[in-house]
Amino acid sequence: MFWGINLKQGESYDFKGFNGRMLSLDNVCLSKDSENGKYYVTLTNKGKEFSLTVLQKDKSEAKSILTPFVIEDGMKLAVKGSG
């Protein structure tokens, strides 16, 4: 099954309703209108934040990260950075 979301810098996604399901985060990319700067894709679980990758306009705009995990209550995916 395909699943995808669009997050802007400073936004996060809460996985409500997906608890216990397996998710593989395979690819991340910047949108065409992204500003210059670094964007950090993070996963927060049980109060701890993990940086999954960093994207940068005109340098590394897309990455394959192949990160499987089981979704738990309170888990969030976010984009942070200076862009």
C-alpha positions as CSV (number, residue, x, y, z in Angstrom):
1,M,0.0,0.0,0.0
2,F,1.2,3.5,-0.8
3,W,1.0,6.2,1.8
4,G,2.3,9.8,1.6
5,I,2.1,13.2,3.2
6,N,3.3,16.7,2.6
7,L,4.8,18.6,5.5
8,K,6.1,22.1,5.5
9,Q,9.0,23.3,7.7
10,G,7.7,23.5,11.2
11,E,4.8,21.1,10.7
12,S,4.4,17.7,12.2
13,Y,2.2,14.6,11.6
14,D,0.7,12.7,14.4
15,F,0.0,9.0,13.5
16,K,-3.4,8.8,15.3
17,G,-5.3,5.7,14.3
18,F,-2.2,3.8,13.1
19,N,-1.0,2.5,16.4
20,G,0.6,-0.9,16.1
21,R,1.0,-0.8,12.3
22,M,4.2,-1.2,10.5
23,L,5.4,1.8,8.3
24,S,8.4,2.0,6.1
25,L,9.5,5.5,5.4
26,D,11.4,5.0,2.1
27,N,11.8,8.3,0.3
28,V,11.7,12.0,1.3
29,C,12.1,15.1,-0.9
30,L,11.7,18.8,-0.9
31,S,8.9,20.5,-2.9
32,K,9.7,22.7,-5.9
33,D,9.0,25.8,-3.9
34,S,11.2,25.0,-0.9
35,E,13.4,27.9,0.3
36,N,17.2,27.7,0.7
37,G,18.4,26.2,3.9
38,K,18.5,22.8,5.7
39,Y,15.4,20.7,6.5
40,Y,15.6,18.0,9.1
41,V,13.2,15.1,8.9
42,T,12.6,13.9,12.5
43,L,10.7,11.2,14.3
44,T,9.7,11.7,17.9
45,N,8.8,8.7,20.0
46,K,8.3,8.6,23.8
47,G,9.7,12.1,24.2
48,K,12.9,11.4,22.3
49,E,13.6,13.0,18.9
50,F,15.5,11.2,16.2
51,S,16.9,12.9,13.1
52,L,16.2,10.6,10.1
53,T,17.9,12.7,7.4
54,V,18.7,16.3,6.3
55,L,17.6,17.8,3.0
56,Q,19.0,20.9,1.4
57,K,17.8,23.0,-1.6
58,D,20.1,22.5,-4.7
59,K,22.4,20.0,-2.9
60,S,20.4,17.0,-1.6
61,E,16.7,17.6,-2.4
62,A,15.7,13.9,-2.3
63,K,16.9,10.9,-0.4
64,S,16.0,7.2,0.0
65,I,16.2,6.4,3.7
66,L,14.5,3.0,4.1
67,T,13.4,3.4,7.7
68,P,10.9,0.8,8.9
69,F,9.2,1.2,12.3
70,V,6.1,0.2,14.2
71,I,3.9,3.1,15.0
72,E,3.3,3.8,18.8
73,D,0.9,6.2,20.6
74,G,2.3,9.8,20.5
75,M,4.8,9.2,17.7
76,K,5.2,12.2,15.3
77,L,7.0,12.9,12.1
78,A,8.2,16.4,11.6
79,V,10.2,18.8,9.4
80,K,12.4,21.3,11.1
81,G,15.1,23.6,9.9
82,S,16.2,27.0,8.7
83,G,14.4,26.9,5.3
